[in-house]
């Protein structure tokens, strides 16, 4: 495991660990102990597919085109910096995850809901295909190691969220926990933005 892998994992975690409908749904499945394995597998596989599309597709498009490489570098830095500032704002505001008490229904209904939370959310394409693909393309031969790191981050996060829900739920209910997480995310995102600007 090299620096590209760990950079991919850090970026993946920083993007995926956020208050949102998909995370709330996975956590709810875990709390209710309903369809945890298929839901976790679906979310991780979906992320892996989208990340691979970003790393492969965006990388193929950008490699060899200096202008596009510069545009993605500075555009990526702008996006990462903005994302970091939004995370810092969330940390300041003290938001927290809200979990519905009702169950998630049968497996087909649960997977359909998970599909909607994943693929009907425009941010998932921005985060995985566009952003991760663009950042990975800056790493040349290390782009796939970066992509694998991001995929591993997704597997680790969704597994922890689904299978560790009963242990994590009291923690996620606290505003302070989300403030700490968002503060860490802000630091990671701003550091990545700076690394892009410096061309490292």
Buried (B, 14 or more C-beta within 10 A) or exposed (E): EEEBBBBBBBBBBBBBBBBBEBBBBBBBBBBBEBBBEBBBBBBBBBBBEBBBBBBBBBBEBBEEEEEBBEEBBEBBBEBBBEBBBBBBEBBEEEBBBEBEEEBBEEEEEBBEBBEEBBEEBEEBBBBBBBBBBBBBBBBEEBBBBBBBBBBBBBBBBBBBBBBEBEEBBEEBEEEEBBBEBBBBBBBBBBBBBBBBBEEE
